[in-house]
């Protein structure tokens, strides 16, 4: 990913009227600062948003629930199934949200943005 592609995407998003914290979330800024270059969520494909969102949320939520509540209430296999279900539901929800925004504002996919 080039910096100019990121700048082009940010310039496009600034013109849409969407809040900056929505299209350029703090977790994305943190990841970019660490060298992990992911596209802005509105420009990423449905599958990629679902995978990244669900892949982060599911394990984080499952671990929190396991240590806070579940370890005394259910077997580990049931907790893993619930965690996977929550991750899938969250990932699909976020992917749907960003795909709707991409369609509403007629935004291109990341690959379609100019490199220079």
Secondary structure, DSSP 8 states (H G I E B T S, - for coil): --HHHHHHHHHHHHTTT--HHHHS-HHHHHHHHTT-----GGGS-HHHHHHHHHHHHHHHHHHHHHHHTGGGTS-HHHHHHHHHHHHHHHHHHHHHHHHHHHHHTT---GGGS---
